Amino acid sequence: MAAQRTLYWGSGSTFAWRVLIALREKGLDFESKVIEFSKRGHKSEEVMKLNPRGQVPTFVDDGVVVNESLAILLYLQDKYPQPSLLPATIEGRALVYQRMQESWNLQDKLTQAIRPKMLNPDLELEQDKLDALKAELALWESYLIEDSFITGPDITLADVALGPWLLNLFRSGATLKDFPKLASYVKKLKARPAFEETAPPHWKDTPGNNMLAFL
Ligand SMILES: N[C@@H](CCC(=O)N[C@@H](CS)C(=O)NCC(=O)O)C(=O)O
């Protein structure tokens, strides 16, 4: 019997987007349960029963509940190994695991830089937060080899974990002019069907905020 997969997610959740990308890359279908944050769908009884933190993504696979986006990515690779999103060598996998965890830094620096202004557009972006974001981007730029994915020639879970944060940055107007390898990497990800087709649905109808147009 075919596996019963259900994903709870919400438009604009970068964490949930990671899981949508991995499912698409692996060609796995699933029941889509879209929650609305404005209606506090993430705190509904149905979600809270599965994830007491009341967060998305929440994933259920044949009765196995997995929360936390990075854990879900690893679970999907474990349960559905082909097509693989991990390299064949142990050294390669070590790097992918490292970069997956490291992607948290980009999330953190990006959020710290833009969140206050998103909540209150009258505020200015803070220079020290922007400097920290630029230093973070410089690190990722240094990791990239020309025309590659983040850990090598093939797409892996590291790209799935990192990519949505870079695409968020793009959506906020950043062109990454000082980070040319990163800029072409983001364009490559953006054009990939698994990323393009799963991008937050509301992005189609609303413009980005252009807050990082100078970056
Ligand atoms: N560490 C979690 C974070 C999940 C998360 O924070 N999801 C947000 C949506 S982007 C959420 O549901 N927030 C609601 C809340 O925390 O109450 C993961 O990686 O999945």
PDBQT file of the ligand as one rigid body, heavy atoms in Angstrom, charges set to zero:
ROOT
HETATM    1  N1  LIG A 301      12.967  24.966  14.304  1.00  0.00    +0.000 N 
HETATM    2  C1  LIG A 301      11.716  24.830  13.606  1.00  0.00    +0.000 C 
HETATM    3  C2  LIG A 301      11.121  26.213  13.443  1.00  0.00    +0.000 C 
HETATM    4  C3  LIG A 301       9.696  26.171  12.921  1.00  0.00    +0.000 C 
HETATM    5  C4  LIG A 301       9.034  27.534  13.012  1.00  0.00    +0.000 C 
HETATM    6  O1  LIG A 301       9.477  28.445  13.760  1.00  0.00    +0.000 OA
HETATM    7  N2  LIG A 301       7.960  27.685  12.267  1.00  0.00    +0.000 N 
HETATM    8  C5  LIG A 301       7.240  28.932  12.311  1.00  0.00    +0.000 C 
HETATM    9  C6  LIG A 301       6.730  29.289  10.932  1.00  0.00    +0.000 C 
HETATM   10  S1  LIG A 301       8.029  29.855   9.929  1.00  0.00    +0.000 SA
HETATM   11  C7  LIG A 301       6.030  28.793  13.201  1.00  0.00    +0.000 C 
HETATM   12  O2  LIG A 301       5.268  27.855  13.055  1.00  0.00    +0.000 OA
HETATM   13  N3  LIG A 301       5.886  29.725  14.138  1.00  0.00    +0.000 N 
HETATM   14  C8  LIG A 301       4.778  29.767  15.017  1.00  0.00    +0.000 C 
HETATM   15  C9  LIG A 301       5.178  29.778  16.452  1.00  0.00    +0.000 C 
HETATM   16  O3  LIG A 301       6.370  29.582  16.768  1.00  0.00    +0.000 OA
HETATM   17  O4  LIG A 301       4.301  29.984  17.271  1.00  0.00    +0.000 OA
HETATM   18  C10 LIG A 301      11.950  24.140  12.265  1.00  0.00    +0.000 C 
HETATM   19  O5  LIG A 301      13.086  24.147  11.781  1.00  0.00    +0.000 OA
HETATM   20  O6  LIG A 301      11.006  23.545  11.721  1.00  0.00    +0.000 OA
ENDROOT
TORSDOF 0
